[in-house]
Amino acid sequence: MSWLSLVCFLPLIPVFVVSIVSQRAASKTIDRASKTPTGVSSDKILIAFLNKTKLDSIEVVKSSDYLQNEYVEKEGKIFLSPDTLGSVDAASIELALYAGAQADAVRNQGYSSQSIKKLRNAETILFWTSFCLLAFGIMTASISISIVGYLVGAIVAVLRAKKRATFKKIGQVAREFVKECDALDEQSKKLVERVLDAEYVIR
């Protein structure tokens, strides 16, 4: 690697370090929560949340997709994965409540699932654009191409921050519900809140 390639690469080091550390910390929190029982099932907590937010008309159904835990606006239903529906661990509680918070965001706060998907898609496209530009810039030791790659990367960072802020705003109603939920003990409440924070990093 030439010194110019090294110069182009050096700014990526802190980005990699921060990303890896935050992702690992979030994954550890979620893994711990998935092994910690709360004594109450995720669907019961979700139904209580829907009753409180006046969304009890929304049907909660079992998804065939093990990765799906979301409110589907088109069908007006909340789909919970087979691993989440009926589970009592803190991670499942969080997944169910966040799906409920999505429903509240669409029904009561004027959000659109399409706008969030567009934000995610734009972030993904620009991320890979930045990745390709930086890879080419570093391999060819081109400072100008690398600078363009970093500028696109900066836009990705802004979009990611906006996405996380949106998710946090959507999830705030779930956090407030957790704090007031009599079905959960204090330790479980704190763990579910930590999972909410961890999921903002991963989502």
BELCORWO-V437677 format. One record per run of one state. SS is the DSSP state (2 for helix, 1 for strand, 0 for the rest). FROM is the first residue (numbers start at 1). TO is the last residue. If there is no record, write none. Layout:
ss:from:to
SS:FROM:TO
SS:FROM:TO
//
This chain:
ss:from:to
0:1:2
2:3:34
0:35:36
1:37:37
0:38:41
2:42:52
0:53:58
1:59:62
0:63:69
1:70:72
0:73:76
1:77:80
0:81:88
1:89:89
2:90:108
0:109:112
2:113:139
0:140:142
2:143:180
0:181:185
2:186:202
0:203:203
//
